[in-house]
């Protein structure tokens, strides 16, 4: 079994990327971690029963992410888990 329940997409800064994934290149650049790191944290939080906004608040408080970046990651993971 793959250790990652949700896999980070391969995204470049190309203008055709839309939605939450369009933030991913700048998130990686600003916070110095690959998207898989953030996605795995969010999946673990959802698995532990945290809500969307609980996770956003945690990413902001514990990791220094801005609200838009945190929300984009959580929204992406939430949508992927709902598939």
N, C-alpha and C positions, 0 to 999 in steps of 0.2 A: 504494500500500500504506500502511496506517495505520502511523504511526511507533511506536505502542504495541502490543506483542504481547498484552498483557493490559490491559484497561481497568478502571480503578477504578470500583466501583459507586457510585451515588448513594445514600448512607446517611445517615439522620438518627438521632438518639438514640432513636427510637421503640422501644418494648419488644419489637416483633415481630421485630427483626433478631436472628439467632442465629449462632453460629459465629464464625470469625475476623473477619468484617466488622463484628461488633458492637463491636469495639475501634476501628474506624476514626475515628469522630468525636473520641474522646479523643486518638488519635494525632495527628490534624491540629491539635487545639488545643494539645497539650503541646509538640510539636516544631516547629510553625509552617510545615509544608510540606504541600501537598496530597497525598492518597494516591497520585496518579499518580506523583509524584516517587519515593516509596518503592517502589512496584510496579516502576517502570522500573529502579531500582537492583537489585532482586532478580532480575528477568528477566535483566539483563545478567550477574549473578553465576552464575545457572543456566546461561546460554549459555556462560560461560567454564569450566564444569565443576565449580563449587563445589557442595558438598553442603548439605543443609538446615542442619545445625548449623554448618558453616563460615560460611554467610550470616548466621545468627543471631548468631554471635560477632562478625562484622564489623560488623553494624548496631549492636551494643552498644559495641564498642571504637571504631569510627570516627565514630559519629554520636550516641552517648550514649543510645540507646534502651534501655528496660528489657527484660528477658528476655521477658515476656509479650507486649509490643507487637511486638518483633522477631519472635517465633515466630508471632504471628497473621498478620503480613504474609507471611512466608515460606510458611506453611501455605496461605494463600489463593492465592498465586501458583502454588504447586506443584499445587494442585487444579485451577486454571484451565488450566494448561499440559497437564495430563493429559486434559483434555476432548477 
